[in-house]
Each structure stands twice: as C-alpha cells, then as structure tokens.
Amino acid sequence: MGPHRENSGQRNPMQNALPEAERFAALLEEYPEKMDRMEKFDPKVISLLSEHSVWKAVHGSQGAEASLTTQCRWIEALAAKCTSTAVLVQSQLTVGHTILLSGSPLAAQLLDEMREGTIWGWGLTEAEAGSDILSMKTTAHHEGSEYRIRGSKRFISNAGIATRYLVFARTRAERSSKSISAFVVPADASGLSIARYEHKMGLRASPTGDVVLDDVRVPGASTIGAVGEGVGLALSTLRWSRPLIGAVSVGVARGAFEHLMKAVAPTEREMMELTSHQAKGHRIAELLMEVMAARSLLYEVTTRADTTGELPSMWEAASTKAFCSEAAMKVASEALEIAGRASVEVDAPLQRCYRDAKILQIFEGTNQIQKNAIMKELGAVDFARL
Ligand SMILES: Cc1cc2nc3c(=O)[nH]c(=O)nc-3n(C[C@H](O)[C@H](O)[C@H](O)COP(=O)(O)OP(=O)(O)OC[C@H]3O[C@@H](n4cnc5c(N)ncnc54)[C@H](O)[C@@H]3O)c2cc1C
C-alpha cells in the first residue's frame, strides 16, 4: 500500500477536464513563445503558480497526496498551453512523490514547503549513467555526523532555479541495487554549483543543467528513505512519474491539435471548406483519434491507481509514457505538415509542439527503455483482471 492519497472523486474518469486547471492554463497563453525564445522562465509564470495556489492544488492537502488523475488533469491542461511549465510542475510532483514514498521524518515539512512553492531538482542522471543508473559514479561517504557527496549530475531539470535537489549517490562501491541512496541537498550548500546549461531544441524555458557536487557536506539526517534504498525508491517513483509524462504528452498532442484547427479552420467558412477536402479532413480525423486514444489510456491507468490505492504497475506506467509521447510526436509532426508553410517558422506554436514532443520520447527513460520494462512484465498482464 502506498502513501495516503486523495481519490480523484470522479465517478466517470472520462468526464470533462478539470475546470480550475483549464482556467489557470489559459493565463499562460502569452508566455510560451517569448520563453521559448529567451530559453528561460518568465518569473511571472513562477509567481502565477503560487498566486493561484497551483502548488497546493497539485500536491493535495496536508496528509493526503492529490490523486494521480487530478495531477494528470492539471499537467495535461498546462502542457496544452506551455510544455515547460507542465514539466516544471511534473518534476515537482515527481520529487514530492519520492519524498512521500520514502516515509522520511522530513517528509511533512518538505511537502509543506513544496505547497508554498519551493522548487526542487531531481538528480539521478550522470554523463555515464542515463538509462543504466547503476553505472552512477557520484559517491556519498559517511563521515562522523555528515555525508560528503562528490560527483556530477547531468541533464537536471530546474537546475539553477531549484532551491533544493534530491541527489542519488553511491553509498557502497559494488554495482548492486542496494548501493545507492537519496539525499536532500540545498542549492546553496558549499561545493554545489551549476557547471553548464543545455541549449536544447525543445522544452527551452525549462532549464536543464549539470549540477556539480564538489565535496558537499550534508547532515546525516539528510537521507530520503533508508540508506541503500535509493534505486528501489527511484523505480517506485517512476511508476508515478511516467504517467505524469504521459499527461504532459497528452497535453502537447491536444495543444498541437488545437493549434492545427486554428490554422486550417479559423472560421465557419474555412471549416466548411475543410470538410469538403476529404483527404485533408481524414488526416485531421486520424490525429483526433490519436489524441483520444492516448488520453483514454492515460486516464484508464490513473483511475485504476486511484481506485485501488496502488501505484500503477511498471508495465502500465511504461506503456502510458511510451504510447502518449509517441502520440504527441505523431500529432505534432503531422499537424505541422498539414498546416503547411506558416508552421515552419521557429516561433510558430506547432513548431514548438514538435520540438517539445521529441524530448518527451527521450526523458524519464527513453521509449526503448519503456519497452524493456513492458517486456519484463509481459507475464503479469491479465486482461481478465484489468
Ligand atoms: C530535457 C531533459 C530533461 C531531463 N531532466 C532530468 C532530471 O531532471 N533528472 C534526471 O535525473 N535526469 C533528467 N534527464 C535525463 C533523462 O532521463 C535521460 O536523458 C534518459 O534517461 C536517457 O538517458 P541518456 O540520455 O543517457 O541516453 P542513453 O542511456 O545514453 O541512451 C542512448 C540511446 O540508447 C538506447 N538504449 C540505452 N540502453 C538501452 C537498452 N538497454 N535497450 C534498448 N535501448 C537502449 C536509448 O533508448 C537511447 O536511444 C533529462 C533529459 C532531458 C533530455
């Protein structure tokens, strides 16, 4: 049984989107293009999240995490307008879930701070340890009442804007799932620095950087979860966070579809023309089916998790992440072609969706790694019980 969670409270999971999430997301409309060009968040977007109590809504009330369905509905709505903002919220929810899952004595305080808008980074990946996390080289040595952390984390979202990092480090030398532990490291700890930022094709407002830990000392009580349980904690978290990336993907697919409709049928007259152009209309109909299929899969998985109180299984989480991100890529790519020449400008919203969608296929485990995870659990799939 996982941590205590609110039920989604929706008897019919396929009923309408979450109105407060949609209303908030509409406020973001003016920012994505500007932020994509600037390659950073407009501070106004960060303050809007706090002013409108979005952090409280997505994390849930004290003592009960918001349901996975609620979190995904928020993320879908945000991603339909601004993928980088959706990823900011998604990465917070990922860290929040790890903390909750760990049962750490620090959990209540850390989650309260998150509800007030403290931003975190999740530090697992390294230059030589992406898909294969056991290759991690960052170490944490216990010395007296402290841990001394040495190493470097690569491709870390929220680098430079986070005030805390959840850092995974090796506490034992051998290559084993019991060799890695998780630590809370404040961004202003002596020895922590951001060495460089990635200049990315997509998700450009979301800062991604190298977090260097040069003999960073943290108190012994900074561990999140038991020593040696970092891999287990990270893998359990993926069962929550991969559906969240599914939600980002559904939002991007939906956003691309909406941008396409604005481009090809902005008025009643153009809509009439479109329906008389069967070849084009069929292509667009197929994209709508793609968005609906991804959305149905996502909320089927989240509803089951919320109803049973169990985490989605690894194969469900992986299927959701892989299928929805492939759908986002397909819809954005096709929509770009159908919209034609206007959409190839760098600032065109469909171009942004296309660039963002590519990253969704890669991070939180590439889609090849998702298929490996599904493959390992093929024997556990029982449609009669689903
Ligand atoms: C924008 C962005 C933000 C990110 N944010 C974070 C973050 O906040 N925190 C964090 O810890 N990480 C983060 N990451 C890292 C991300 O999770 C990794 O990039 C991802 O797990 C893939 O690792 P890699 O890039 O090292 O690829 P590699 O592991 O080098 O893989 C390269 C290729 O080989 C394939 N491959 C590798 N192993 C196998 C296998 N066993 N079977 C089949 N194919 C395989 C992969 O599918 C891929 O196509 C982020 C990445 C990006 C792009």
The ligand as a MOL file (V3000), in Angstrom:
LIG
                    3D

  0  0  0     0  0            999 V3000
M  V30 BEGIN CTAB
M  V30 COUNTS 53 58 0 0 0
M  V30 BEGIN ATOM
M  V30 1 C 15.2200 17.8610 -21.2680 0
M  V30 2 C 15.6840 16.7770 -20.3630 0
M  V30 3 C 15.4440 16.8850 -19.0020 0
M  V30 4 C 15.9050 15.8940 -18.1160 0
M  V30 5 N 15.6960 16.0590 -16.7680 0
M  V30 6 C 16.2340 15.1510 -15.9150 0
M  V30 7 C 16.1360 15.3690 -14.4940 0
M  V30 8 O 15.5160 16.3270 -14.0220 0
M  V30 9 N 16.7470 14.4860 -13.6750 0
M  V30 10 C 17.4420 13.3960 -14.1400 0
M  V30 11 O 17.9640 12.6610 -13.3220 0
M  V30 12 N 17.5390 13.1650 -15.4780 0
M  V30 13 C 16.9680 14.0120 -16.3690 0
M  V30 14 N 17.0900 13.8120 -17.7300 0
M  V30 15 C 17.8440 12.6620 -18.2160 0
M  V30 16 C 16.9900 11.6210 -18.9100 0
M  V30 17 O 16.1680 10.9220 -18.0060 0
M  V30 18 C 17.9270 10.7380 -19.7090 0
M  V30 19 O 18.3490 11.5150 -20.8280 0
M  V30 20 C 17.2890 9.4670 -20.2170 0
M  V30 21 O 17.0580 8.5880 -19.1530 0
M  V30 22 C 18.1320 8.7680 -21.2610 0
M  V30 23 O 19.4560 8.6620 -20.8580 0
M  V30 24 P 20.6350 9.1080 -21.8520 0
M  V30 25 O 20.2560 10.4250 -22.4210 0
M  V30 26 O 21.9310 8.9950 -21.1200 0
M  V30 27 O 20.5850 8.0620 -23.0260 0
M  V30 28 P 21.4030 6.6910 -23.1180 0
M  V30 29 O 21.1500 5.8700 -21.9110 0
M  V30 30 O 22.8130 7.0040 -23.4750 0
M  V30 31 O 20.6850 6.0130 -24.3740 0
M  V30 32 C 21.0390 6.3370 -25.7250 0
M  V30 33 C 20.1700 5.5020 -26.6600 0
M  V30 34 O 20.3950 4.1130 -26.4360 0
M  V30 35 C 19.1660 3.4690 -26.1400 0
M  V30 36 N 19.3780 2.4410 -25.1020 0
M  V30 37 C 20.1550 2.5550 -23.9860 0
M  V30 38 N 20.0680 1.4260 -23.2460 0
M  V30 39 C 19.2350 0.5870 -23.9100 0
M  V30 40 C 18.7390 -0.7140 -23.6500 0
M  V30 41 N 19.0930 -1.3970 -22.5560 0
M  V30 42 N 17.8590 -1.2510 -24.5490 0
M  V30 43 C 17.4680 -0.5740 -25.6630 0
M  V30 44 N 17.9230 0.6760 -25.9740 0
M  V30 45 C 18.7760 1.2440 -25.1130 0
M  V30 46 C 18.2430 4.5510 -25.6320 0
M  V30 47 O 16.8890 4.2150 -25.8460 0
M  V30 48 C 18.6690 5.7330 -26.4770 0
M  V30 49 O 18.0220 5.6920 -27.7270 0
M  V30 50 C 16.6000 14.7610 -18.6320 0
M  V30 51 C 16.8060 14.6420 -20.0070 0
M  V30 52 C 16.3670 15.6290 -20.8760 0
M  V30 53 C 16.6090 15.4670 -22.3520 0
M  V30 END ATOM
M  V30 BEGIN BOND
M  V30 1 1 1 2
M  V30 2 1 2 3
M  V30 3 2 2 52
M  V30 4 2 3 4
M  V30 5 1 4 5
M  V30 6 1 4 50
M  V30 7 2 5 6
M  V30 8 1 6 7
M  V30 9 1 6 13
M  V30 10 2 7 8
M  V30 11 1 7 9
M  V30 12 1 9 10
M  V30 13 2 10 11
M  V30 14 1 10 12
M  V30 15 2 12 13
M  V30 16 1 13 14
M  V30 17 1 14 15
M  V30 18 1 14 50
M  V30 19 1 15 16
M  V30 20 1 16 17
M  V30 21 1 16 18
M  V30 22 1 18 19
M  V30 23 1 18 20
M  V30 24 1 20 21
M  V30 25 1 20 22
M  V30 26 1 22 23
M  V30 27 1 23 24
M  V30 28 2 24 25
M  V30 29 1 24 26
M  V30 30 1 24 27
M  V30 31 1 27 28
M  V30 32 2 28 29
M  V30 33 1 28 30
M  V30 34 1 28 31
M  V30 35 1 31 32
M  V30 36 1 32 33
M  V30 37 1 33 34
M  V30 38 1 33 48
M  V30 39 1 34 35
M  V30 40 1 35 36
M  V30 41 1 35 46
M  V30 42 1 36 37
M  V30 43 1 36 45
M  V30 44 2 37 38
M  V30 45 1 38 39
M  V30 46 1 39 40
M  V30 47 2 39 45
M  V30 48 1 40 41
M  V30 49 2 40 42
M  V30 50 1 42 43
M  V30 51 2 43 44
M  V30 52 1 44 45
M  V30 53 1 46 47
M  V30 54 1 46 48
M  V30 55 1 48 49
M  V30 56 2 50 51
M  V30 57 1 51 52
M  V30 58 1 52 53
M  V30 END BOND
M  V30 END CTAB
M  END
